[in-house]
Amino acid sequence: SQQGEEDPQALSIQEGENATMNCSYKTSINNLQWYRQNSGRGLVHLILIRSNEREKHSGRLRVTLDTSKKSSSLLITASRAADTASYFCATVWIYKLTFGGGTRVLVKP
Amino acid sequence: EAGVTQSPTHLIKTRGQQATLRCSPISGHTSVYWYQQALGLGLQFLLWYDEGEERNRGNFPPRFSGRQFPNYSSELNVNALELEDSALYLCASSRPGQRDSSYEQYFGPGTRLTVT
């Protein structure tokens, strides 16, 4: 079974709006990573947050991590049509990267 | 720097046949990971190779096997193909000695396997 579960499964927003997606997991982690996948192609690494960090920023991306609740969120600010993709969280524990089911994001121009 | 490459891009096979998928990691990366992404099932971890050895294996039957060559490239073999093996197979690589436990992975574009 997958470690991470993402919510929502799908999200549709207008260009310029913010997109927020959440990831919950069940066991201990070394770090949590977010990836993007365009149209069933390879995944692109977006951002990594370590288990001792609470928040991290990278450009228009903001990730939070709450280890007490075993959850993380990814916020994309000022979304663009090019942000249309599936977003996956992945937890890392002792060498193993385990992916969640993903959130499909559609940004309408 | 060239990224992770995979071949072929598409592969169509008949049930019962064997499929071989190939992956070349980023130069300097020693770990290679294989994932299966079937429709509606998300990404499922298949295999992890590091320095030529199989380090970890996902919950897949033995007909899924692979190897890593001395140049760190890798092959995934799927024997006795079944219809449900149709999926996108993704390969990823990571740097050696990630003592900080980051294990950030860089993905290839995938091989889409269709079993008819």
Backbone of each chain as ProteinMPNN parsed JSONL, in Angstrom:
{"seq_chain_A": "SQQGEEDPQALSIQEGENATMNCSYKTSINNLQWYRQNSGRGLVHLILIRSNEREKHSGRLRVTLDTSKKSSSLLITASRAADTASYFCATVWIYKLTFGGGTRVLVKP", "coords_chain_A": {"N_chain_A": [[0.854, -1.186, 0.0], [0.323, 2.333, -0.484], [2.349, 4.866, 0.932], [1.896, 7.652, 1.112], [-1.008, 9.681, 0.987], [-2.865, 11.642, -1.132], [-4.681, 14.718, -1.178], [-6.74, 17.189, -2.597], [-7.92, 14.636, -4.949], [-8.176, 15.682, -7.441], [-7.986, 18.951, -8.905], [-9.218, 22.025, -9.973], [-8.489, 25.14, -11.204], [-8.429, 28.733, -11.803], [-6.139, 30.536, -13.837], [-3.639, 32.335, -12.115], [-4.756, 32.05, -9.633], [-4.253, 30.481, -6.378], [-3.014, 27.204, -5.702], [-3.601, 24.513, -3.608], [-2.521, 21.534, -2.158], [-2.699, 18.507, -0.284], [-0.913, 16.093, 1.675], [-0.924, 13.042, 3.306], [0.643, 10.768, 5.551], [1.804, 7.603, 6.902], [3.882, 6.443, 8.44], [7.189, 6.745, 9.97], [9.485, 9.221, 8.718], [12.382, 10.226, 6.794], [12.599, 12.373, 5.131], [10.41, 14.389, 3.098], [9.236, 14.572, -0.171], [8.234, 16.466, -3.048], [6.921, 15.955, -6.267], [6.424, 16.619, -9.76], [4.408, 15.648, -12.527], [4.034, 15.693, -15.92], [1.52, 15.021, -18.207], [1.63, 12.081, -18.129], [4.337, 11.53, -18.352], [7.862, 11.527, -17.4], [8.786, 12.091, -13.938], [9.341, 15.174, -12.258], [11.498, 16.524, -9.929], [10.491, 18.659, -7.357], [10.706, 19.855, -4.746], [12.24, 19.365, -1.554], [11.659, 18.512, 1.793], [12.979, 18.28, 4.983], [12.666, 16.057, 7.8], [13.012, 17.504, 10.121], [12.324, 20.04, 9.505], [9.911, 22.662, 9.072], [8.799, 24.346, 7.227], [9.236, 25.273, 3.827], [10.466, 27.115, 1.034], [10.383, 27.57, -2.497], [10.771, 29.429, -5.139], [7.661, 29.893, -6.558], [6.59, 27.992, -4.984], [5.482, 26.596, -1.902], [6.091, 24.638, 0.81], [4.854, 22.815, 3.544], [5.382, 20.996, 6.559], [4.125, 18.834, 8.928], [5.013, 16.887, 11.302], [3.856, 15.823, 13.534], [1.233, 15.503, 12.892], [1.594, 13.962, 10.758], [1.544, 14.986, 8.095], [1.673, 16.936, 5.054], [1.767, 19.904, 3.079], [1.434, 21.344, -0.16], [1.76, 24.373, -1.698], [1.022, 26.224, -4.494], [1.612, 29.283, -5.699], [0.012, 31.992, -7.457], [-0.818, 30.645, -9.916], [-0.081, 29.167, -13.132], [-0.917, 28.353, -16.533], [0.919, 26.493, -17.372], [1.431, 25.087, -15.104], [-0.286, 23.036, -15.011], [-0.637, 19.728, -14.29], [0.168, 16.529, -12.777], [0.662, 16.127, -9.325], [2.816, 14.731, -6.996], [3.368, 13.512, -3.736], [6.14, 12.207, -1.929], [7.436, 10.012, 0.386], [10.389, 9.479, 2.277], [12.109, 6.904, 3.753], [14.612, 5.286, 5.286], [16.208, 4.68, 2.859], [14.11, 4.118, 1.099], [11.812, 5.341, -1.24], [8.555, 6.332, -1.286], [5.622, 6.749, -3.046], [2.686, 8.841, -3.117], [-0.77, 8.827, -4.241], [-1.22, 11.011, -5.865], [-2.196, 14.316, -7.023], [-4.25, 15.696, -9.402], [-3.866, 18.577, -11.195], [-5.485, 21.183, -12.785], [-5.013, 24.049, -14.521], [-6.764, 26.665, -15.63], [-6.694, 28.877, -18.393]], "CA_chain_A": [[0.0, 0.0, 0.0], [1.118, 3.525, -0.601], [2.606, 5.585, 2.155], [1.258, 8.956, 1.116], [-2.315, 9.82, 0.361], [-3.026, 13.042, -1.442], [-6.013, 15.289, -1.167], [-7.752, 16.387, -3.285], [-7.432, 13.829, -6.065], [-8.129, 16.562, -8.606], [-8.189, 20.346, -8.546], [-9.318, 22.863, -11.158], [-8.446, 26.542, -10.785], [-8.142, 29.722, -12.828], [-4.78, 31.085, -13.852], [-3.479, 33.418, -11.153], [-5.173, 31.599, -8.301], [-3.338, 29.581, -5.673], [-3.414, 25.789, -5.636], [-3.107, 23.85, -2.408], [-2.794, 20.106, -2.076], [-2.225, 17.943, 0.968], [-0.407, 14.723, 1.645], [-0.827, 12.429, 4.629], [1.419, 9.536, 5.518], [1.488, 6.772, 8.063], [4.996, 5.995, 9.272], [8.281, 7.701, 10.126], [10.133, 9.648, 7.486], [13.608, 11.025, 6.837], [12.202, 13.606, 4.476], [9.252, 14.276, 2.215], [9.537, 15.264, -1.417], [7.132, 16.688, -3.985], [7.276, 15.8, -7.668], [5.403, 16.957, -10.753], [4.416, 14.807, -13.72], [3.249, 16.239, -17.021], [0.967, 14.151, -19.253], [2.099, 10.699, -18.119], [5.766, 11.415, -18.635], [8.686, 11.373, -16.21], [8.551, 12.993, -12.813], [10.336, 16.22, -12.023], [11.609, 16.843, -8.516], [10.176, 20.059, -7.093], [11.194, 20.384, -3.474], [12.433, 18.381, -0.492], [11.629, 19.077, 3.135], [13.472, 17.269, 5.907], [11.738, 15.785, 8.908], [13.178, 18.5, 11.181], [11.922, 21.339, 8.97], [8.466, 22.886, 9.123], [8.333, 25.066, 6.048], [10.286, 25.532, 2.853], [10.001, 27.842, -0.137], [11.192, 27.52, -3.712], [10.032, 30.179, -6.15], [6.227, 30.022, -6.242], [6.186, 26.823, -4.206], [5.67, 26.616, -0.458], [5.777, 23.332, 1.382], [4.862, 22.716, 5.003], [5.433, 19.637, 7.078], [3.727, 18.683, 10.325], [5.3, 15.484, 11.601], [2.946, 15.341, 14.586], [0.003, 15.094, 12.202], [2.004, 13.16, 9.598], [0.954, 15.58, 6.899], [2.406, 17.972, 4.359], [0.981, 20.597, 2.068], [2.145, 22.046, -1.225], [1.031, 25.536, -2.186], [1.552, 26.871, -5.691], [1.005, 30.611, -5.755], [-0.099, 32.641, -8.774], [-0.674, 29.523, -10.846], [-0.013, 29.415, -14.571], [-1.407, 27.211, -17.32], [2.006, 25.513, -17.437], [1.446, 24.299, -13.855], [-1.188, 21.9, -15.189], [0.151, 18.504, -14.145], [-0.123, 15.759, -11.568], [1.65, 16.397, -8.292], [2.94, 13.585, -6.106], [4.269, 13.565, -2.594], [6.887, 10.96, -1.746], [8.122, 9.959, 1.674], [11.651, 8.739, 2.273], [12.466, 6.274, 5.024], [15.671, 4.283, 5.147], [16.508, 4.415, 1.448], [12.966, 3.837, 0.237], [10.951, 6.453, -1.623], [7.21, 5.793, -1.516], [4.8, 7.808, -3.609], [1.246, 8.886, -2.934], [-1.562, 8.637, -5.449], [-1.138, 12.192, -6.709], [-3.28, 15.276, -7.223], [-4.255, 16.24, -10.769], [-4.171, 20.011, -11.154], [-5.777, 21.805, -14.069], [-5.036, 25.503, -14.425], [-7.447, 27.17, -16.821], [-6.251, 30.237, -18.751]], "C_chain_A": [[0.892, 1.238, 0.0], [1.232, 4.213, 0.734], [1.814, 6.877, 2.2], [-0.091, 8.932, 0.424], [-2.538, 11.293, 0.125], [-4.479, 13.471, -1.501], [-5.929, 16.737, -1.64], [-7.13, 15.505, -4.361], [-7.311, 14.681, -7.314], [-8.538, 17.963, -8.184], [-8.199, 21.162, -9.834], [-9.401, 24.317, -10.715], [-8.205, 27.438, -11.989], [-6.687, 30.182, -12.706], [-4.717, 32.283, -12.889], [-3.901, 33.04, -9.746], [-4.087, 30.723, -7.681], [-3.904, 28.169, -5.671], [-2.787, 25.171, -4.398], [-3.476, 22.381, -2.433], [-2.106, 19.544, -0.835], [-1.812, 16.491, 0.804], [-0.353, 14.212, 3.075], [-0.074, 11.118, 4.503], [1.285, 8.822, 6.851], [2.662, 6.459, 8.977], [6.064, 7.082, 9.38], [8.887, 8.048, 8.777], [11.476, 10.305, 7.778], [13.347, 12.39, 6.221], [10.995, 13.331, 3.609], [9.549, 15.123, 0.982], [8.269, 15.422, -2.241], [7.684, 16.631, -5.403], [6.106, 16.227, -8.542], [5.548, 16.031, -11.955], [3.489, 15.431, -14.754], [2.83, 15.118, -17.955], [1.579, 12.753, -19.291], [3.542, 10.514, -18.513], [6.539, 11.287, -17.335], [8.371, 12.403, -15.149], [9.698, 13.991, -12.683], [10.328, 16.559, -10.545], [11.377, 18.327, -8.294], [10.875, 20.565, -5.839], [11.283, 19.241, -2.46], [12.374, 19.1, 0.847], [12.023, 17.974, 4.109], [12.543, 17.156, 7.11], [11.877, 16.798, 10.044], [12.857, 19.924, 10.707], [10.408, 21.452, 9.0], [7.939, 23.559, 7.878], [9.519, 25.308, 5.124], [9.685, 26.207, 1.632], [10.949, 27.6, -1.297], [10.393, 28.2, -4.81], [8.578, 30.36, -5.728], [5.704, 28.85, -5.408], [6.461, 27.035, -2.727], [5.213, 25.27, 0.077], [5.82, 23.434, 2.898], [4.876, 21.251, 5.392], [5.068, 19.653, 8.554], [3.905, 17.209, 10.682], [4.388, 14.938, 12.702], [1.635, 14.858, 13.978], [0.305, 14.193, 11.008], [1.355, 13.696, 8.323], [1.849, 16.677, 6.349], [1.465, 18.662, 3.39], [1.917, 21.265, 1.07], [1.248, 23.164, -1.717], [1.749, 26.07, -3.412], [0.85, 28.221, -5.79], [0.981, 31.131, -7.194], [0.063, 31.624, -9.893], [-0.718, 29.986, -12.306], [-0.527, 28.177, -15.302], [-0.346, 26.105, -17.379], [2.129, 24.683, -16.162], [0.499, 23.11, -13.932], [-0.374, 20.612, -15.23], [-0.423, 17.687, -12.999], [1.02, 15.976, -10.587], [1.625, 15.244, -7.291], [3.807, 13.947, -4.907], [4.939, 12.199, -2.47], [7.612, 11.029, -0.418], [9.36, 9.099, 1.55], [11.898, 8.206, 3.676], [13.434, 5.151, 4.755], [15.783, 3.801, 3.693], [15.288, 4.322, 0.533], [12.105, 5.08, 0.034], [9.593, 5.873, -1.967], [6.283, 6.924, -1.918], [3.342, 7.69, -3.208], [0.552, 8.781, -4.276], [-1.598, 9.84, -6.375], [-2.387, 13.044, -6.722], [-3.169, 15.802, -8.639], [-4.716, 17.685, -10.699], [-4.367, 20.511, -12.578], [-5.865, 23.311, -13.85], [-5.597, 26.037, -15.737], [-7.028, 28.599, -17.13], [-7.411, 31.22, -18.719]], "O_chain_A": [[2.048, 1.198, 0.423], [0.325, 4.151, 1.563], [1.143, 7.173, 3.188], [-0.285, 8.254, -0.586], [-2.421, 12.106, 1.042], [-5.373, 12.691, -1.829], [-5.095, 17.476, -1.116], [-5.938, 15.621, -4.648], [-6.445, 14.437, -8.154], [-9.318, 18.151, -7.25], [-7.316, 21.019, -10.68], [-10.284, 24.685, -9.94], [-7.826, 26.967, -13.062], [-6.105, 30.208, -11.621], [-5.616, 33.123, -12.858], [-3.45, 33.647, -8.774], [-3.147, 30.288, -8.347], [-5.118, 27.97, -5.642], [-1.583, 25.294, -4.172], [-4.624, 22.029, -2.702], [-1.07, 20.045, -0.399], [-2.291, 15.772, -0.073], [0.201, 14.872, 3.955], [-0.145, 10.441, 3.477], [0.726, 9.36, 7.807], [2.466, 6.232, 10.171], [5.857, 8.209, 8.929], [8.813, 7.273, 7.824], [11.69, 10.865, 8.853], [13.807, 13.418, 6.718], [10.605, 12.18, 3.409], [10.049, 16.243, 1.085], [7.346, 14.614, -2.142], [8.748, 17.171, -5.704], [4.951, 16.2, -8.117], [6.657, 15.674, -12.352], [2.31, 15.666, -14.49], [3.667, 14.356, -18.44], [2.0, 12.285, -20.349], [3.927, 9.436, -18.967], [5.964, 10.98, -16.291], [7.772, 13.443, -15.421], [10.857, 13.683, -12.962], [9.278, 16.847, -9.973], [11.989, 19.162, -8.96], [11.558, 21.589, -5.873], [10.508, 18.285, -2.505], [12.965, 20.167, 1.015], [11.474, 16.873, 4.071], [11.744, 18.05, 7.388], [10.959, 16.941, 10.851], [13.093, 20.892, 11.43], [9.705, 20.443, 8.958], [6.781, 23.375, 7.505], [10.647, 25.518, 5.571], [8.554, 25.921, 1.239], [12.156, 27.445, -1.112], [9.451, 27.621, -5.351], [8.298, 30.915, -4.665], [4.502, 28.744, -5.162], [7.5, 27.567, -2.335], [4.092, 24.829, -0.175], [6.715, 24.063, 3.464], [4.433, 20.385, 4.638], [5.647, 20.409, 9.334], [3.039, 16.385, 10.39], [4.173, 13.729, 12.79], [1.008, 13.926, 14.482], [-0.607, 13.718, 10.331], [0.707, 12.962, 7.577], [2.662, 17.264, 7.061], [0.483, 18.074, 2.937], [3.024, 21.688, 1.403], [0.106, 22.926, -2.109], [2.95, 26.337, -3.368], [-0.37, 28.283, -5.949], [1.81, 30.761, -8.025], [0.972, 31.731, -10.716], [-1.293, 31.017, -12.653], [-0.56, 27.084, -14.738], [-0.681, 24.921, -17.43], [2.85, 23.685, -16.139], [0.477, 22.271, -13.032], [0.475, 20.432, -16.102], [-1.377, 18.099, -12.339], [2.19, 16.005, -10.969], [0.569, 14.838, -6.807], [4.841, 14.6, -5.044], [4.375, 11.176, -2.856], [8.32, 11.996, -0.135], [9.379, 8.115, 0.811], [11.898, 8.955, 4.654], [13.105, 4.179, 4.074], [15.48, 2.651, 3.375], [15.422, 4.438, -0.685], [11.726, 5.767, 0.982], [9.486, 5.016, -2.844], [6.172, 7.93, -1.218], [2.826, 6.594, -2.989], [1.197, 8.662, -5.318], [-1.964, 9.713, -7.544], [-3.492, 12.564, -6.467], [-2.117, 16.3, -9.039], [-5.807, 17.983, -10.212], [-3.53, 20.293, -13.454], [-6.699, 23.785, -13.079], [-4.997, 25.885, -16.801], [-7.005, 29.445, -16.236], [-7.224, 32.406, -18.991]]}, "seq_chain_B": "EAGVTQSPTHLIKTRGQQATLRCSPISGHTSVYWYQQALGLGLQFLLWYDEGEERNRGNFPPRFSGRQFPNYSSELNVNALELEDSALYLCASSRPGQRDSSYEQYFGPGTRLTVT", "coords_chain_B": {"N_chain_B": [[24.215, 18.71, -18.734], [23.287, 15.42, -19.34], [20.091, 13.938, -18.929], [18.273, 11.285, -17.239], [17.874, 8.531, -19.304], [15.632, 6.495, -21.178], [14.772, 3.485, -22.866], [12.839, 1.267, -24.938], [10.708, 4.004, -26.117], [8.067, 3.346, -26.472], [6.488, 0.158, -26.226], [5.121, -2.689, -27.528], [3.683, -5.686, -26.724], [2.802, -9.165, -26.763], [0.64, -11.119, -24.731], [2.258, -13.367, -22.552], [4.738, -13.147, -23.717], [8.151, -11.857, -23.398], [9.462, -8.846, -22.011], [11.929, -6.315, -22.35], [13.304, -3.593, -20.799], [15.174, -0.6, -20.836], [17.532, 1.507, -19.122], [19.419, 4.415, -18.64], [21.361, 5.986, -16.291], [21.87, 9.306, -14.894], [25.05, 10.724, -15.473], [27.489, 9.78, -13.164], [25.715, 9.067, -11.221], [24.878, 6.337, -9.142], [22.844, 4.77, -8.245], [19.897, 3.14, -9.304], [16.451, 3.149, -9.863], [13.361, 1.472, -10.312], [10.014, 1.953, -11.318], [6.538, 1.198, -11.507], [3.827, 2.527, -13.2], [0.714, 2.117, -13.338], [-2.501, 2.585, -14.84], [-4.605, 4.365, -12.794], [-3.476, 3.309, -10.504], [-1.349, 4.621, -9.427], [2.112, 5.319, -8.576], [4.154, 2.584, -8.276], [6.676, 1.093, -6.425], [9.258, -0.824, -7.781], [11.984, -1.946, -8.094], [15.302, -1.507, -6.757], [18.54, -0.707, -7.56], [21.94, -0.587, -6.687], [25.285, 0.177, -7.099], [25.56, -2.12, -8.664], [24.193, -4.076, -7.299], [21.146, -5.619, -6.214], [19.151, -3.845, -4.074], [16.706, -3.416, -2.905], [13.314, -4.46, -3.126], [10.107, -4.214, -4.518], [6.634, -5.119, -3.98], [6.231, -7.275, -6.035], [5.804, -9.966, -8.411], [8.201, -12.675, -9.029], [8.643, -12.745, -11.771], [9.207, -10.263, -12.579], [12.195, -8.83, -13.029], [15.619, -7.709, -12.889], [18.707, -6.03, -13.678], [21.848, -4.434, -12.95], [24.371, -2.875, -14.695], [28.033, -2.702, -15.011], [28.516, -0.062, -15.833], [26.537, 1.28, -14.612], [24.112, 1.494, -15.903], [20.837, 0.074, -16.45], [18.662, -2.76, -16.69], [15.287, -3.776, -17.015], [13.467, -6.643, -16.793], [10.579, -8.294, -17.834], [8.936, -11.169, -17.54], [6.785, -13.658, -19.071], [4.467, -12.075, -19.831], [1.561, -10.351, -18.704], [-1.781, -9.108, -19.181], [-2.314, -7.112, -17.327], [0.133, -6.02, -16.892], [0.493, -3.898, -18.473], [1.527, -0.65, -18.584], [3.092, 2.471, -17.581], [6.497, 2.503, -17.306], [8.805, 3.702, -15.167], [12.063, 4.921, -14.75], [14.513, 5.898, -12.414], [17.293, 7.794, -11.147], [19.868, 8.254, -8.671], [22.288, 10.146, -6.736], [25.461, 8.859, -5.506], [26.168, 7.717, -2.166], [24.351, 9.131, -0.394], [24.347, 10.298, 2.372], [22.902, 12.025, 3.852], [20.441, 11.159, 3.694], [18.692, 12.067, 1.732], [18.079, 11.133, -0.845], [17.122, 12.114, -3.271], [15.543, 11.775, -6.311], [15.995, 11.427, -9.825], [14.107, 11.419, -12.654], [13.509, 9.454, -15.613], [11.914, 9.677, -18.894], [10.241, 7.542, -19.213], [8.968, 4.284, -20.216], [6.41, 3.163, -22.165], [4.593, 0.382, -21.831], [2.623, -1.854, -23.534], [0.489, -4.525, -23.328], [-0.963, -6.943, -25.247]], "CA_chain_B": [[24.253, 17.342, -18.209], [22.184, 14.63, -19.87], [19.232, 13.37, -17.896], [18.041, 9.848, -17.289], [17.27, 8.128, -20.572], [15.003, 5.177, -21.185], [14.398, 2.981, -24.188], [12.27, 2.146, -25.949], [9.669, 4.905, -25.626], [6.855, 2.524, -26.461], [6.743, -1.26, -26.472], [3.877, -3.449, -27.588], [3.986, -7.115, -26.65], [1.667, -10.073, -26.629], [0.592, -11.872, -23.467], [3.139, -14.524, -22.52], [6.08, -12.802, -24.173], [9.034, -11.19, -22.461], [9.807, -7.469, -22.353], [13.163, -5.782, -21.758], [13.315, -2.141, -20.775], [16.52, -0.156, -20.509], [17.645, 2.799, -18.453], [20.767, 4.948, -18.408], [21.26, 7.034, -15.274], [22.679, 10.508, -15.047], [26.462, 10.449, -15.252], [27.887, 9.968, -11.774], [24.728, 8.43, -10.331], [25.124, 4.895, -9.041], [21.598, 4.073, -7.899], [18.811, 3.145, -10.288], [15.175, 2.692, -9.317], [12.309, 1.205, -11.301], [8.652, 2.098, -10.829], [5.444, 0.914, -12.431], [2.684, 3.431, -13.028], [-0.444, 1.614, -14.07], [-3.628, 3.51, -14.802], [-5.43, 4.292, -11.593], [-2.798, 2.681, -9.365], [-0.239, 5.434, -8.939], [3.475, 4.832, -8.757], [4.49, 1.45, -7.423], [8.103, 0.805, -6.43], [9.588, -2.151, -8.291], [13.335, -2.429, -7.798], [16.36, -0.527, -6.533], [19.89, -1.22, -7.737], [23.008, 0.334, -6.309], [26.602, -0.434, -7.271], [25.431, -3.437, -9.277], [23.469, -5.029, -6.457], [19.735, -5.339, -5.911], [19.094, -3.403, -2.679], [15.351, -3.489, -2.373], [12.364, -4.938, -4.11], [8.711, -3.972, -4.167], [5.746, -6.277, -3.895], [5.957, -7.75, -7.399], [6.201, -11.374, -8.56], [9.578, -12.896, -9.505], [8.822, -12.58, -13.217], [9.808, -8.935, -12.734], [13.58, -8.913, -12.57], [16.463, -6.744, -13.57], [20.116, -6.03, -13.312], [22.564, -3.194, -13.176], [25.64, -3.158, -15.344], [29.162, -1.962, -14.426], [28.437, 1.38, -16.144], [25.381, 1.716, -13.818], [22.845, 1.388, -16.611], [20.034, -1.011, -15.877], [17.618, -3.406, -17.483], [14.155, -4.383, -16.324], [12.886, -7.719, -17.585], [9.285, -8.795, -17.379], [8.671, -12.435, -18.221], [5.4, -14.17, -19.078], [3.67, -10.858, -19.729], [0.116, -10.425, -18.497], [-2.443, -7.883, -19.633], [-2.232, -6.073, -16.294], [1.475, -5.437, -16.862], [0.452, -2.679, -19.279], [1.758, 0.481, -17.682], [4.27, 3.289, -17.83], [7.589, 2.074, -16.424], [9.697, 4.83, -14.961], [13.364, 4.683, -14.153], [15.075, 7.078, -11.764], [18.637, 7.578, -10.607], [20.265, 9.191, -7.614], [23.726, 10.239, -6.491], [25.967, 7.905, -4.521], [26.521, 8.144, -0.822], [23.483, 10.186, 0.134], [24.329, 10.065, 3.808], [21.906, 12.877, 4.489], [19.16, 10.473, 3.512], [17.768, 12.814, 0.887], [17.645, 10.21, -1.882], [16.409, 12.799, -4.334], [15.619, 10.945, -7.504], [15.804, 12.093, -11.105], [13.352, 10.456, -13.441], [13.501, 9.421, -17.061], [10.595, 9.925, -19.483], [9.412, 6.342, -19.114], [8.65, 3.378, -21.332], [5.009, 2.729, -22.073], [4.449, -1.016, -22.247], [1.258, -2.297, -23.792], [0.403, -5.977, -23.51], [-2.244, -7.242, -25.902]], "C_chain_B": [[23.039, 16.582, -18.743], [21.409, 14.035, -18.719], [19.178, 11.866, -18.001], [17.36, 9.515, -18.619], [16.719, 6.719, -20.463], [14.683, 4.778, -22.612], [13.76, 1.611, -24.045], [11.232, 3.092, -25.325], [8.354, 4.144, -25.485], [7.228, 1.081, -26.808], [5.403, -1.969, -26.449], [4.235, -4.923, -27.655], [2.694, -7.896, -26.515], [1.771, -10.82, -25.298], [1.456, -13.133, -23.567], [4.559, -14.247, -22.981], [6.897, -12.171, -23.058], [9.314, -9.773, -22.945], [11.096, -7.072, -21.641], [13.168, -4.275, -21.905], [14.69, -1.702, -20.288], [16.541, 1.261, -19.952], [19.109, 3.174, -18.318], [20.668, 6.095, -17.418], [22.068, 8.264, -15.66], [24.135, 10.146, -14.726], [26.842, 10.759, -13.809], [26.91, 9.389, -10.775], [24.96, 6.928, -10.319], [23.868, 4.092, -8.701], [20.569, 4.226, -9.01], [17.58, 2.517, -9.653], [14.2, 2.467, -10.47], [10.95, 1.305, -10.618], [7.679, 1.7, -11.93], [4.32, 1.898, -12.141], [1.563, 2.925, -13.919], [-1.607, 2.57, -13.882], [-4.437, 3.293, -13.533], [-4.745, 3.707, -10.376], [-1.634, 3.496, -8.841], [1.103, 4.785, -9.197], [3.768, 3.719, -7.763], [5.975, 1.151, -7.55], [8.35, -0.642, -6.844], [10.92, -2.661, -7.756], [14.276, -1.249, -7.567], [17.694, -1.244, -6.683], [20.891, -0.151, -7.344], [24.334, -0.407, -6.399], [26.496, -1.879, -7.769], [24.642, -4.458, -8.493], [21.999, -4.628, -6.319], [19.624, -5.036, -4.421], [17.711, -3.545, -2.064], [14.411, -3.869, -3.501], [10.956, -4.662, -3.619], [7.909, -5.256, -4.198], [5.301, -6.717, -5.292], [6.436, -9.189, -7.529], [7.596, -11.501, -9.169], [9.749, -12.733, -11.005], [9.247, -11.149, -13.565], [11.226, -9.026, -12.169], [14.407, -7.869, -13.307], [17.905, -6.941, -13.204], [20.697, -4.655, -13.565], [23.955, -3.548, -13.677], [26.773, -2.333, -14.71], [29.14, -0.472, -14.732], [27.208, 2.019, -15.495], [24.071, 1.781, -14.603], [22.111, 0.145, -16.117], [19.037, -1.538, -16.892], [16.526, -3.899, -16.569], [13.579, -5.426, -17.266], [11.56, -8.146, -16.976], [8.984, -10.032, -18.205], [7.188, -12.779, -18.165], [4.415, -13.032, -18.919], [2.182, -11.145, -19.576], [-0.482, -9.081, -18.888], [-2.277, -6.758, -18.614], [-0.827, -5.503, -16.121], [1.543, -4.174, -17.719], [0.525, -1.474, -18.351], [2.895, 1.33, -18.24], [5.335, 2.859, -16.823], [8.621, 3.203, -16.37], [10.973, 4.378, -14.28], [13.839, 5.996, -13.539], [16.489, 6.759, -11.298], [18.91, 8.596, -9.508], [21.766, 9.107, -7.395], [24.162, 9.19, -5.486], [26.136, 8.561, -3.157], [25.665, 9.266, -0.265], [23.292, 9.97, 1.624], [23.323, 10.945, 4.52], [20.504, 12.336, 4.276], [18.187, 11.235, 2.63], [17.199, 11.923, -0.204], [16.781, 10.879, -2.925], [16.619, 12.033, -5.624], [15.298, 11.76, -8.747], [15.233, 11.073, -12.069], [13.588, 10.587, -14.934], [12.084, 9.619, -17.577], [9.674, 8.713, -19.466], [9.325, 5.539, -20.4], [7.207, 2.938, -21.143], [4.906, 1.332, -22.668], [2.972, -1.341, -22.393], [1.277, -3.784, -24.072], [-0.97, -6.298, -24.083], [-2.532, -8.74, -25.871]], "O_chain_B": [[21.904, 17.042, -18.615], [21.967, 13.677, -17.682], [19.934, 11.25, -18.752], [16.381, 10.157, -19.0], [17.26, 5.869, -19.756], [14.365, 5.617, -23.454], [14.1, 0.865, -23.127], [10.922, 2.982, -24.139], [7.633, 4.293, -24.498], [8.156, 0.827, -27.577], [4.645, -1.869, -25.484], [4.989, -5.356, -28.526], [1.639, -7.347, -26.196], [2.867, -11.109, -24.817], [1.385, -13.869, -24.551], [5.478, -15.009, -22.679], [6.419, -11.974, -21.94], [9.394, -9.528, -24.148], [11.325, -7.438, -20.488], [13.05, -3.748, -23.012], [15.294, -2.351, -19.434], [15.688, 2.091, -20.268], [19.938, 2.353, -17.928], [19.966, 7.073, -17.672], [22.838, 8.256, -16.62], [24.404, 9.359, -13.818], [26.562, 11.842, -13.294], [27.243, 9.235, -9.6], [25.21, 6.321, -11.361], [23.845, 2.871, -8.856], [20.398, 5.306, -9.577], [17.664, 1.484, -8.989], [14.221, 3.185, -11.47], [10.754, 0.818, -9.504], [7.961, 1.847, -13.119], [3.913, 2.079, -10.993], [1.482, 3.264, -15.1], [-1.684, 3.281, -12.88], [-4.889, 2.186, -13.242], [-5.359, 3.61, -9.314], [-0.988, 3.08, -7.88], [1.207, 3.816, -9.949], [3.64, 3.903, -6.552], [6.481, 0.974, -8.658], [7.726, -1.566, -6.32], [10.979, -3.673, -7.057], [14.081, -0.156, -8.098], [17.951, -2.252, -6.024], [20.71, 1.032, -7.631], [24.485, -1.493, -5.839], [27.255, -2.748, -7.341], [24.438, -5.581, -8.956], [21.663, -3.443, -6.31], [19.966, -5.879, -3.592], [17.568, -3.767, -0.862], [14.689, -3.627, -4.676], [10.65, -4.854, -2.442], [8.448, -6.341, -4.417], [4.142, -6.549, -5.671], [7.369, -9.595, -6.837], [8.112, -10.549, -9.755], [10.876, -12.596, -11.481], [9.602, -10.861, -14.708], [11.42, -9.269, -10.978], [13.927, -7.228, -14.242], [18.274, -7.891, -12.513], [20.13, -3.832, -14.284], [24.621, -4.425, -13.128], [26.515, -1.386, -13.967], [29.693, 0.315, -13.964], [26.874, 3.165, -15.792], [23.026, 2.09, -14.03], [22.689, -0.717, -15.455], [18.633, -0.841, -17.822], [16.798, -4.386, -15.472], [13.242, -5.119, -18.409], [11.441, -8.333, -15.765], [8.8, -9.952, -19.42], [6.441, -12.266, -17.333], [3.618, -13.021, -17.981], [1.624, -12.037, -20.215], [0.204, -8.059, -18.922], [-2.118, -5.595, -18.984], [-0.615, -4.609, -15.302], [2.545, -3.46, -17.69], [-0.302, -1.305, -17.456], [3.557, 0.972, -19.213], [5.087, 2.857, -15.617], [9.213, 3.592, -17.377], [10.957, 3.562, -13.358], [13.594, 7.072, -14.085], [16.837, 5.598, -11.083], [18.273, 9.646, -9.43], [22.425, 8.15, -7.801], [23.351, 8.687, -4.708], [26.231, 9.781, -3.029], [26.187, 10.242, 0.273], [22.239, 9.525, 2.082], [22.929, 10.661, 5.652], [19.512, 12.974, 4.63], [16.975, 11.068, 2.765], [15.997, 11.941, -0.468], [15.817, 10.289, -3.414], [17.746, 11.687, -5.978], [14.452, 12.654, -8.728], [15.803, 10.001, -12.274], [13.834, 11.677, -15.451], [11.147, 9.72, -16.785], [8.468, 8.84, -19.678], [9.571, 6.035, -21.499], [6.835, 2.409, -20.096], [5.111, 1.137, -23.866], [2.179, -1.123, -21.477], [2.0, -4.249, -24.953], [-2.0, -5.974, -23.492], [-3.565, -9.181, -26.375]]}, "name": "protein", "num_of_chains": 2, "seq": "SQQGEEDPQALSIQEGENATMNCSYKTSINNLQWYRQNSGRGLVHLILIRSNEREKHSGRLRVTLDTSKKSSSLLITASRAADTASYFCATVWIYKLTFGGGTRVLVKPEAGVTQSPTHLIKTRGQQATLRCSPISGHTSVYWYQQALGLGLQFLLWYDEGEERNRGNFPPRFSGRQFPNYSSELNVNALELEDSALYLCASSRPGQRDSSYEQYFGPGTRLTVT"}
